Amino acid sequence: MGHIVLKNVTKSFENLEVIPPLNLTIDDGEFAVFVGPSGCGKSTLLRMIAGLEEVTSGEIEINGEEVSDVPPSKRGLAMVFQSYALYPHMSVRKNIAFPLRMEGIAQSEIDAKVEVAAKS
């Protein structure tokens, strides 16, 4: 995954602050779980880290790089949504490999990464 650091990250929709100032560090290889009731900001937080939602203020770093202006496709992250977003005509292996192919990664590297993911 990578080292992720949030520094005083906030998110507001108009006058409603949905994520108050948040500082968080997730080390490489560490798992983080966000729990809470519906509407508390879990998905918004993940969308900000992935670059699918802009932060109102603060900084997000991935592997030491500030990524606020980095598009989602260049952040090296992926999200699995609650309702599956799989291609039904593809095998599981091909679904895992698809975003790697879109990035232009060599087939040998794709095969290795898919193998590791499949064993996890």
N, CA, C and O atoms as a GROMACS GRO file, in nm:
protein
  480
    1MET      N    1   0.084  -0.118   0.000
    1MET     CA    2   0.000   0.000   0.000
    1MET      C    3   0.088   0.123   0.000
    1MET      O    4   0.091   0.195  -0.100
    2GLY      N    5   0.158   0.150   0.108
    2GLY     CA    6   0.239   0.269   0.118
    2GLY      C    7   0.214   0.340   0.249
    2GLY      O    8   0.122   0.307   0.323
    3HIS      N    9   0.296   0.437   0.276
    3HIS     CA   10   0.287   0.518   0.398
    3HIS      C   11   0.193   0.635   0.371
    3HIS      O   12   0.218   0.715   0.281
    4ILE      N   13   0.085   0.647   0.449
    4ILE     CA   14  -0.015   0.752   0.429
    4ILE      C   15  -0.018   0.841   0.553
    4ILE      O   16  -0.028   0.791   0.665
    5VAL      N   17  -0.010   0.972   0.532
    5VAL     CA   18  -0.015   1.068   0.642
    5VAL      C   19  -0.118   1.175   0.609
    5VAL      O   20  -0.114   1.235   0.502
    6LEU      N   21  -0.209   1.198   0.703
    6LEU     CA   22  -0.305   1.308   0.692
    6LEU      C   23  -0.266   1.413   0.795
    6LEU      O   24  -0.248   1.382   0.912
    7LYS      N   25  -0.254   1.538   0.750
    7LYS     CA   26  -0.214   1.648   0.838
    7LYS      C   27  -0.324   1.753   0.840
    7LYS      O   28  -0.345   1.825   0.742
    8ASN      N   29  -0.395   1.760   0.952
    8ASN     CA   30  -0.502   1.859   0.971
    8ASN      C   31  -0.601   1.861   0.855
    8ASN      O   32  -0.645   1.967   0.812
    9VAL      N   33  -0.636   1.743   0.806
    9VAL     CA   34  -0.729   1.731   0.693
    9VAL      C   35  -0.871   1.759   0.741
    9VAL      O   36  -0.916   1.704   0.842
   10THR      N   37  -0.941   1.845   0.668
   10THR     CA   38  -1.082   1.873   0.696
   10THR      C   39  -1.162   1.861   0.567
   10THR      O   40  -1.108   1.871   0.457
   11LYS      N   41  -1.292   1.840   0.585
   11LYS     CA   42  -1.384   1.841   0.471
   11LYS      C   43  -1.513   1.907   0.515
   11LYS      O   44  -1.573   1.871   0.616
   12SER      N   45  -1.555   2.004   0.434
   12SER     CA   46  -1.682   2.072   0.458
   12SER      C   47  -1.761   2.074   0.329
   12SER      O   48  -1.706   2.085   0.220
   13PHE      N   49  -1.891   2.064   0.344
   13PHE     CA   50  -1.984   2.084   0.234
   13PHE      C   51  -2.062   2.210   0.269
   13PHE      O   52  -2.148   2.209   0.358
   14GLU      N   53  -2.031   2.318   0.198
   14GLU     CA   54  -2.083   2.451   0.230
   14GLU      C   55  -2.048   2.484   0.374
   14GLU      O   56  -1.930   2.492   0.406
   15ASN      N   57  -2.145   2.504   0.462
   15ASN     CA   58  -2.115   2.541   0.601
   15ASN      C   59  -2.111   2.422   0.696
   15ASN      O   60  -2.094   2.440   0.817
   16LEU      N   61  -2.127   2.302   0.644
   16LEU     CA   62  -2.131   2.182   0.728
   16LEU      C   63  -1.995   2.112   0.726
   16LEU      O   64  -1.954   2.059   0.623
   17GLU      N   65  -1.927   2.111   0.841
   17GLU     CA   66  -1.800   2.041   0.852
   17GLU      C   67  -1.828   1.893   0.879
   17GLU      O   68  -1.880   1.858   0.984
   18VAL      N   69  -1.793   1.807   0.784
   18VAL     CA   70  -1.819   1.664   0.800
   18VAL      C   71  -1.696   1.588   0.850
   18VAL      O   72  -1.709   1.481   0.909
   19ILE      N   73  -1.578   1.643   0.827
   19ILE     CA   74  -1.454   1.586   0.882
   19ILE      C   75  -1.381   1.700   0.952
   19ILE      O   76  -1.324   1.786   0.887
   20PRO      N   77  -1.383   1.700   1.086
   20PRO     CA   78  -1.307   1.803   1.159
   20PRO      C   79  -1.158   1.775   1.144
   20PRO      O   80  -1.121   1.668   1.096
   21PRO      N   81  -1.071   1.868   1.183
   21PRO     CA   82  -0.927   1.849   1.165
   21PRO      C   83  -0.881   1.710   1.210
   21PRO      O   84  -0.900   1.670   1.324
   22LEU      N   85  -0.821   1.638   1.115
   22LEU     CA   86  -0.781   1.500   1.140
   22LEU      C   87  -0.634   1.482   1.108
   22LEU      O   88  -0.587   1.519   1.000
   23ASN      N   89  -0.561   1.425   1.203
   23ASN     CA   90  -0.422   1.386   1.183
   23ASN      C   91  -0.416   1.234   1.197
   23ASN      O   92  -0.466   1.178   1.295
   24LEU      N   93  -0.356   1.169   1.100
   24LEU     CA   94  -0.355   1.024   1.098
   24LEU      C   95  -0.232   0.975   1.022
   24LEU      O   96  -0.195   1.032   0.920
   25THR      N   97  -0.170   0.870   1.074
   25THR     CA   98  -0.060   0.805   1.004
   25THR      C   99  -0.092   0.658   0.991
   25THR      O  100  -0.125   0.590   1.088
   26ILE      N  101  -0.082   0.608   0.868
   26ILE     CA  102  -0.099   0.465   0.841
   26ILE      C  103   0.033   0.419   0.779
   26ILE      O  104   0.069   0.459   0.669
   27ASP      N  105   0.104   0.334   0.852
   27ASP     CA  106   0.234   0.287   0.805
   27ASP      C  107   0.219   0.183   0.695
   27ASP      O  108   0.116   0.116   0.685
   28ASP      N  109   0.322   0.170   0.614
   28ASP     CA  110   0.325   0.071   0.508
   28ASP      C  111   0.300  -0.067   0.566
   28ASP      O  112   0.366  -0.107   0.662
   29GLY      N  113   0.206  -0.140   0.509
   29GLY     CA  114   0.175  -0.274   0.557
   29GLY      C  115   0.075  -0.279   0.671
   29GLY      O  116   0.031  -0.387   0.709
   30GLU      N  117   0.039  -0.165   0.725
   30GLU     CA  118  -0.055  -0.157   0.836
   30GLU      C  119  -0.197  -0.149   0.781
   30GLU      O  120  -0.220  -0.090   0.675
   31PHE      N  121  -0.293  -0.208   0.852
   31PHE     CA  122  -0.432  -0.199   0.814
   31PHE      C  123  -0.502  -0.099   0.905
   31PHE      O  124  -0.475  -0.094   1.025
   32ALA      N  125  -0.590  -0.019   0.847
   32ALA     CA  126  -0.669   0.076   0.925
   32ALA      C  127  -0.816   0.049   0.895
   32ALA      O  128  -0.853   0.020   0.782
   33VAL      N  129  -0.898   0.058   0.998
   33VAL     CA  130  -1.041   0.036   0.983
   33VAL      C  131  -1.114   0.159   1.035
   33VAL      O  132  -1.086   0.206   1.145
   34PHE      N  133  -1.206   0.210   0.956
   34PHE     CA  134  -1.286   0.325   0.996
   34PHE      C  135  -1.428   0.276   1.020
   34PHE      O  136  -1.493   0.223   0.930
   35VAL      N  137  -1.476   0.293   1.143
   35VAL     CA  138  -1.610   0.247   1.178
   35VAL      C  139  -1.694   0.364   1.228
   35VAL      O  140  -1.641   0.462   1.280
   36GLY      N  141  -1.823   0.352   1.212
   36GLY     CA  142  -1.914   0.454   1.259
   36GLY      C  143  -2.047   0.442   1.188
   36GLY      O  144  -2.061   0.366   1.092
   37PRO      N  145  -2.144   0.517   1.235
   37PRO     CA  146  -2.277   0.509   1.174
   37PRO      C  147  -2.278   0.567   1.033
   37PRO      O  148  -2.188   0.640   0.993
   38SER      N  149  -2.381   0.533   0.962
   38SER     CA  150  -2.400   0.585   0.827
   38SER      C  151  -2.399   0.737   0.828
   38SER      O  152  -2.464   0.800   0.912
   39GLY      N  153  -2.325   0.796   0.734
   39GLY     CA  154  -2.323   0.941   0.722
   39GLY      C  155  -2.221   1.012   0.809
   39GLY      O  156  -2.221   1.135   0.814
   40CYS      N  157  -2.133   0.938   0.878
   40CYS     CA  158  -2.039   1.004   0.969
   40CYS      C  159  -1.910   1.049   0.901
   40CYS      O  160  -1.829   1.118   0.962
   41GLY      N  161  -1.889   1.011   0.772
   41GLY     CA  162  -1.772   1.059   0.699
   41GLY      C  163  -1.670   0.954   0.661
   41GLY      O  164  -1.565   0.988   0.607
   42LYS      N  165  -1.697   0.827   0.688
   42LYS     CA  166  -1.600   0.721   0.656
   42LYS      C  167  -1.569   0.718   0.507
   42LYS      O  168  -1.452   0.721   0.467
   43SER      N  169  -1.672   0.712   0.425
   43SER     CA  170  -1.651   0.705   0.280
   43SER      C  171  -1.590   0.834   0.227
   43SER      O  172  -1.506   0.830   0.137
   44THR      N  173  -1.630   0.947   0.282
   44THR     CA  174  -1.573   1.075   0.240
   44THR      C  175  -1.423   1.077   0.269
   44THR      O  176  -1.345   1.123   0.186
   45LEU      N  177  -1.383   1.028   0.385
   45LEU     CA  178  -1.242   1.022   0.420
   45LEU      C  179  -1.164   0.935   0.321
   45LEU      O  180  -1.059   0.975   0.271
   46LEU      N  181  -1.216   0.817   0.292
   46LEU     CA  182  -1.149   0.728   0.197
   46LEU      C  183  -1.144   0.788   0.057
   46LEU      O  184  -1.044   0.774  -0.013
   47ARG      N  185  -1.251   0.855   0.018
   47ARG     CA  186  -1.254   0.920  -0.114
   47ARG      C  187  -1.150   1.033  -0.122
   47ARG      O  188  -1.091   1.055  -0.227
   48MET      N  189  -1.128   1.105  -0.011
   48MET     CA  190  -1.026   1.210  -0.010
   48MET      C  191  -0.887   1.149  -0.023
   48MET      O  192  -0.804   1.199  -0.099
   49ILE      N  193  -0.860   1.041   0.049
   49ILE     CA  194  -0.730   0.976   0.040
   49ILE      C  195  -0.706   0.926  -0.102
   49ILE      O  196  -0.595   0.937  -0.155
   50ALA      N  197  -0.809   0.870  -0.164
   50ALA     CA  198  -0.796   0.818  -0.301
   50ALA      C  199  -0.792   0.927  -0.406
   50ALA      O  200  -0.755   0.901  -0.521
   51GLY      N  201  -0.829   1.050  -0.368
   51GLY     CA  202  -0.829   1.161  -0.464
   51GLY      C  203  -0.960   1.177  -0.538
   51GLY      O  204  -0.968   1.253  -0.635
   52LEU      N  205  -1.064   1.106  -0.495
   52LEU     CA  206  -1.195   1.116  -0.559
   52LEU      C  207  -1.276   1.232  -0.503
   52LEU      O  208  -1.380   1.268  -0.557
   53GLU      N  209  -1.228   1.289  -0.393
   53GLU     CA  210  -1.294   1.402  -0.327
   53GLU      C  211  -1.185   1.499  -0.283
   53GLU      O  212  -1.083   1.456  -0.230
   54GLU      N  213  -1.205   1.628  -0.306
   54GLU     CA  214  -1.105   1.727  -0.264
   54GLU      C  215  -1.113   1.753  -0.115
   54GLU      O  216  -1.221   1.752  -0.056
   55VAL      N  217  -0.996   1.775  -0.053
   55VAL     CA  218  -0.995   1.816   0.088
   55VAL      C  219  -1.029   1.964   0.095
   55VAL      O  220  -0.997   2.040   0.004
   56THR      N  221  -1.093   2.005   0.204
   56THR     CA  222  -1.121   2.147   0.224
   56THR      C  223  -0.995   2.217   0.271
   56THR      O  224  -0.963   2.327   0.224
   57SER      N  225  -0.923   2.154   0.363
   57SER     CA  226  -0.794   2.206   0.408
   57SER      C  227  -0.709   2.091   0.458
   57SER      O  228  -0.760   1.981   0.482
   58GLY      N  229  -0.581   2.117   0.476
   58GLY     CA  230  -0.489   2.015   0.523
   58GLY      C  231  -0.414   1.950   0.408
   58GLY      O  232  -0.430   1.988   0.292
   59GLU      N  233  -0.334   1.850   0.442
   59GLU     CA  234  -0.250   1.782   0.344
   59GLU      C  235  -0.263   1.631   0.358
   59GLU      O  236  -0.282   1.578   0.467
   60ILE      N  237  -0.253   1.563   0.245
   60ILE     CA  238  -0.245   1.418   0.242
   60ILE      C  239  -0.115   1.381   0.174
   60ILE      O  240  -0.086   1.426   0.063
   61GLU      N  241  -0.036   1.298   0.242
   61GLU     CA  242   0.090   1.249   0.186
   61GLU      C  243   0.082   1.099   0.165
   61GLU      O  244   0.030   1.026   0.249
   62ILE      N  245   0.133   1.054   0.051
   62ILE     CA  246   0.145   0.912   0.024
   62ILE      C  247   0.291   0.886  -0.009
   62ILE      O  248   0.345   0.941  -0.105
   63ASN      N  249   0.354   0.801   0.071
   63ASN     CA  250   0.497   0.770   0.055
   63ASN      C  251   0.582   0.897   0.053
   63ASN      O  252   0.675   0.908  -0.026
   64GLY      N  253   0.548   0.993   0.141
   64GLY     CA  254   0.626   1.115   0.155
   64GLY      C  255   0.597   1.223   0.053
   64GLY      O  256   0.656   1.331   0.060
   65GLU      N  257   0.506   1.198  -0.040
   65GLU     CA  258   0.471   1.297  -0.143
   65GLU      C  259   0.334   1.357  -0.113
   65GLU      O  260   0.237   1.285  -0.092
   66GLU      N  261   0.328   1.489  -0.111
   66GLU     CA  262   0.200   1.559  -0.092
   66GLU      C  263   0.120   1.540  -0.221
   66GLU      O  264   0.167   1.571  -0.330
   67VAL      N  265  -0.003   1.487  -0.207
   67VAL     CA  266  -0.078   1.444  -0.326
   67VAL      C  267  -0.207   1.521  -0.351
   67VAL      O  268  -0.290   1.476  -0.429
   68SER      N  269  -0.224   1.635  -0.287
   68SER     CA  270  -0.349   1.709  -0.306
   68SER      C  271  -0.379   1.741  -0.452
   68SER      O  272  -0.495   1.742  -0.493
   69ASP      N  273  -0.275   1.766  -0.530
   69ASP     CA  274  -0.294   1.799  -0.671
   69ASP      C  275  -0.265   1.681  -0.764
   69ASP      O  276  -0.258   1.698  -0.886
   70VAL      N  277  -0.248   1.563  -0.707
   70VAL     CA  278  -0.219   1.444  -0.787
   70VAL      C  279  -0.351   1.374  -0.820
   70VAL      O  280  -0.430   1.347  -0.729
   71PRO      N  281  -0.376   1.344  -0.947
   71PRO     CA  282  -0.502   1.279  -0.983
   71PRO      C  283  -0.511   1.138  -0.925
   71PRO      O  284  -0.408   1.075  -0.899
   72PRO      N  285  -0.633   1.088  -0.904
   72PRO     CA  286  -0.650   0.955  -0.846
   72PRO      C  287  -0.571   0.846  -0.918
   72PRO      O  288  -0.517   0.756  -0.853
   73SER      N  289  -0.564   0.853  -1.048
   73SER     CA  290  -0.497   0.748  -1.126
   73SER      C  291  -0.346   0.744  -1.102
   73SER      O  292  -0.282   0.645  -1.138
   74LYS      N  293  -0.290   0.848  -1.044
   74LYS     CA  294  -0.146   0.855  -1.021
   74LYS      C  295  -0.108   0.838  -0.874
   74LYS      O  296   0.009   0.853  -0.839
   75ARG      N  297  -0.204   0.807  -0.788
   75ARG     CA  298  -0.176   0.795  -0.644
   75ARG      C  299  -0.132   0.656  -0.602
   75ARG      O  300  -0.084   0.637  -0.490
   76GLY      N  301  -0.147   0.559  -0.689
   76GLY     CA  302  -0.104   0.422  -0.654
   76GLY      C  303  -0.194   0.356  -0.552
   76GLY      O  304  -0.150   0.267  -0.479
   77LEU      N  305  -0.320   0.397  -0.548
   77LEU     CA  306  -0.417   0.341  -0.454
   77LEU      C  307  -0.535   0.285  -0.531
   77LEU      O  308  -0.556   0.317  -0.649
   78ALA      N  309  -0.612   0.203  -0.463
   78ALA     CA  310  -0.736   0.152  -0.522
   78ALA      C  311  -0.840   0.145  -0.411
   78ALA      O  312  -0.806   0.131  -0.294
   79MET      N  313  -0.965   0.152  -0.450
   79MET     CA  314  -1.075   0.141  -0.356
   79MET      C  315  -1.166   0.028  -0.398
   79MET      O  316  -1.188   0.007  -0.518
   80VAL      N  317  -1.217  -0.045  -0.301
   80VAL     CA  318  -1.319  -0.146  -0.327
   80VAL      C  319  -1.448  -0.090  -0.271
   80VAL      O  320  -1.458  -0.062  -0.151
   81PHE      N  321  -1.546  -0.074  -0.356
   81PHE     CA  322  -1.671  -0.012  -0.315
   81PHE      C  323  -1.765  -0.114  -0.253
   81PHE      O  324  -1.753  -0.234  -0.276
   82GLN      N  325  -1.860  -0.063  -0.174
   82GLN     CA  326  -1.956  -0.149  -0.105
   82GLN      C  327  -2.034  -0.234  -0.204
   82GLN      O  328  -2.049  -0.355  -0.183
   83SER      N  329  -2.083  -0.173  -0.309
   83SER     CA  330  -2.149  -0.251  -0.413
   83SER      C  331  -2.043  -0.283  -0.517
   83SER      O  332  -1.977  -0.194  -0.571
   84TYR      N  333  -2.027  -0.408  -0.544
   84TYR     CA  334  -1.917  -0.455  -0.628
   84TYR      C  335  -1.913  -0.385  -0.762
   84TYR      O  336  -2.016  -0.368  -0.828
   85ALA      N  337  -1.794  -0.345  -0.802
   85ALA     CA  338  -1.773  -0.281  -0.931
   85ALA      C  339  -1.681  -0.371  -1.013
   85ALA      O  340  -1.574  -0.328  -1.058
   86LEU      N  341  -1.724  -0.493  -1.032
   86LEU     CA  342  -1.644  -0.589  -1.108
   86LEU      C  343  -1.700  -0.602  -1.249
   86LEU      O  344  -1.816  -0.573  -1.275
   87TYR      N  345  -1.614  -0.646  -1.338
   87TYR     CA  346  -1.658  -0.674  -1.475
   87TYR      C  347  -1.703  -0.819  -1.479
   87TYR      O  348  -1.621  -0.910  -1.468
   88PRO      N  349  -1.834  -0.843  -1.495
   88PRO     CA  350  -1.887  -0.980  -1.486
   88PRO      C  351  -1.836  -1.074  -1.595
   88PRO      O  352  -1.837  -1.195  -1.577
   89HIS      N  353  -1.792  -1.020  -1.706
   89HIS     CA  354  -1.743  -1.105  -1.815
   89HIS      C  355  -1.597  -1.144  -1.797
   89HIS      O  356  -1.542  -1.221  -1.876
   90MET      N  357  -1.532  -1.092  -1.691
   90MET     CA  358  -1.391  -1.123  -1.666
   90MET      C  359  -1.379  -1.215  -1.545
   90MET      O  360  -1.463  -1.213  -1.455
   91SER      N  361  -1.273  -1.295  -1.546
   91SER     CA  362  -1.243  -1.378  -1.429
   91SER      C  363  -1.195  -1.289  -1.315
   91SER      O  364  -1.168  -1.170  -1.335
   92VAL      N  365  -1.185  -1.346  -1.196
   92VAL     CA  366  -1.133  -1.272  -1.081
   92VAL      C  367  -0.992  -1.222  -1.112
   92VAL      O  368  -0.959  -1.107  -1.086
   93ARG      N  369  -0.910  -1.310  -1.166
   93ARG     CA  370  -0.772  -1.275  -1.200
   93ARG      C  371  -0.768  -1.156  -1.296
   93ARG      O  372  -0.688  -1.064  -1.278
   94LYS      N  373  -0.853  -1.158  -1.399
   94LYS     CA  374  -0.855  -1.048  -1.496
   94LYS      C  375  -0.908  -0.919  -1.435
   94LYS      O  376  -0.863  -0.810  -1.472
   95ASN      N  377  -1.003  -0.929  -1.341
   95ASN     CA  378  -1.052  -0.809  -1.272
   95ASN      C  379  -0.942  -0.747  -1.188
   95ASN      O  380  -0.928  -0.624  -1.184
   96ILE      N  381  -0.862  -0.830  -1.121
   96ILE     CA  382  -0.751  -0.778  -1.041
   96ILE      C  383  -0.647  -0.712  -1.130
   96ILE      O  384  -0.591  -0.608  -1.095
   97ALA      N  385  -0.621  -0.772  -1.245
   97ALA     CA  386  -0.516  -0.724  -1.335
   97ALA      C  387  -0.557  -0.600  -1.414
   97ALA      O  388  -0.471  -0.525  -1.461
   98PHE      N  389  -0.686  -0.577  -1.430
   98PHE     CA  390  -0.734  -0.471  -1.518
   98PHE      C  391  -0.672  -0.334  -1.491
   98PHE      O  392  -0.619  -0.273  -1.585
   99PRO      N  393  -0.674  -0.281  -1.367
   99PRO     CA  394  -0.616  -0.147  -1.346
   99PRO      C  395  -0.465  -0.143  -1.370
   99PRO      O  396  -0.411  -0.040  -1.407
  100LEU      N  397  -0.398  -0.256  -1.348
  100LEU     CA  398  -0.254  -0.261  -1.374
  100LEU      C  399  -0.227  -0.251  -1.524
  100LEU      O  400  -0.133  -0.185  -1.567
  101ARG      N  401  -0.311  -0.317  -1.602
  101ARG     CA  402  -0.297  -0.306  -1.748
  101ARG      C  403  -0.321  -0.163  -1.794
  101ARG      O  404  -0.251  -0.114  -1.882
  102MET      N  405  -0.419  -0.096  -1.734
  102MET     CA  406  -0.451   0.041  -1.772
  102MET      C  407  -0.335   0.136  -1.741
  102MET      O  408  -0.321   0.240  -1.805
  103GLU      N  409  -0.253   0.099  -1.643
  103GLU     CA  410  -0.135   0.178  -1.608
  103GLU      C  411  -0.016   0.147  -1.698
  103GLU      O  412   0.087   0.214  -1.690
  104GLY      N  413  -0.029   0.047  -1.783
  104GLY     CA  414   0.079   0.013  -1.874
  104GLY      C  415   0.190  -0.069  -1.811
  104GLY      O  416   0.303  -0.070  -1.860
  105ILE      N  417   0.158  -0.138  -1.704
  105ILE     CA  418   0.258  -0.220  -1.635
  105ILE      C  419   0.286  -0.345  -1.719
  105ILE      O  420   0.196  -0.400  -1.782
  106ALA      N  421   0.411  -0.389  -1.718
  106ALA     CA  422   0.452  -0.507  -1.794
  106ALA      C  423   0.376  -0.630  -1.749
  106ALA      O  424   0.346  -0.645  -1.630
  107GLN      N  425   0.344  -0.718  -1.843
  107GLN     CA  426   0.264  -0.837  -1.812
  107GLN      C  427   0.328  -0.924  -1.705
  107GLN      O  428   0.258  -0.979  -1.621
  108SER      N  429   0.460  -0.937  -1.707
  108SER     CA  430   0.528  -1.019  -1.606
  108SER      C  431   0.507  -0.962  -1.465
  108SER      O  432   0.489  -1.037  -1.369
  109GLU      N  433   0.510  -0.829  -1.454
  109GLU     CA  434   0.487  -0.765  -1.324
  109GLU      C  435   0.340  -0.778  -1.283
  109GLU      O  436   0.310  -0.800  -1.166
  110ILE      N  437   0.250  -0.764  -1.380
  110ILE     CA  438   0.106  -0.783  -1.352
  110ILE      C  439   0.083  -0.923  -1.296
  110ILE      O  440   0.017  -0.940  -1.195
  111ASP      N  441   0.139  -1.024  -1.364
  111ASP     CA  442   0.121  -1.163  -1.320
  111ASP      C  443   0.170  -1.182  -1.177
  111ASP      O  444   0.105  -1.249  -1.097
  112ALA      N  445   0.285  -1.124  -1.145
  112ALA     CA  446   0.342  -1.137  -1.010
  112ALA      C  447   0.253  -1.069  -0.907
  112ALA      O  448   0.227  -1.125  -0.800
  113LYS      N  449   0.205  -0.948  -0.938
  113LYS     CA  450   0.121  -0.873  -0.843
  113LYS      C  451  -0.013  -0.943  -0.822
  113LYS      O  452  -0.063  -0.948  -0.710
  114VAL      N  453  -0.072  -0.995  -0.928
  114VAL     CA  454  -0.199  -1.066  -0.917
  114VAL      C  455  -0.181  -1.191  -0.832
  114VAL      O  456  -0.267  -1.224  -0.750
  115GLU      N  457  -0.071  -1.260  -0.852
  115GLU     CA  458  -0.044  -1.381  -0.774
  115GLU      C  459  -0.034  -1.348  -0.624
  115GLU      O  460  -0.090  -1.420  -0.542
  116VAL      N  461   0.036  -1.241  -0.590
  116VAL     CA  462   0.049  -1.200  -0.450
  116VAL      C  463  -0.088  -1.162  -0.393
  116VAL      O  464  -0.122  -1.203  -0.282
  117ALA      N  465  -0.165  -1.085  -0.469
  117ALA     CA  466  -0.298  -1.044  -0.422
  117ALA      C  467  -0.389  -1.164  -0.404
  117ALA      O  468  -0.466  -1.169  -0.308
  118ALA      N  469  -0.382  -1.260  -0.493
  118ALA     CA  470  -0.468  -1.378  -0.486
  118ALA      C  471  -0.436  -1.464  -0.365
  118ALA      O  472  -0.523  -1.533  -0.312
  119LYS      N  473  -0.312  -1.462  -0.321
  119LYS     CA  474  -0.271  -1.542  -0.205
  119LYS      C  475  -0.298  -1.472  -0.073
  119LYS      O  476  -0.291  -1.535   0.032
  120SER      N  477  -0.328  -1.342  -0.077
  120SER     CA  478  -0.348  -1.265   0.047
  120SER      C  479  -0.478  -1.302   0.115
  120SER      O  480  -0.510  -1.246   0.220
   0.00000   0.00000   0.00000
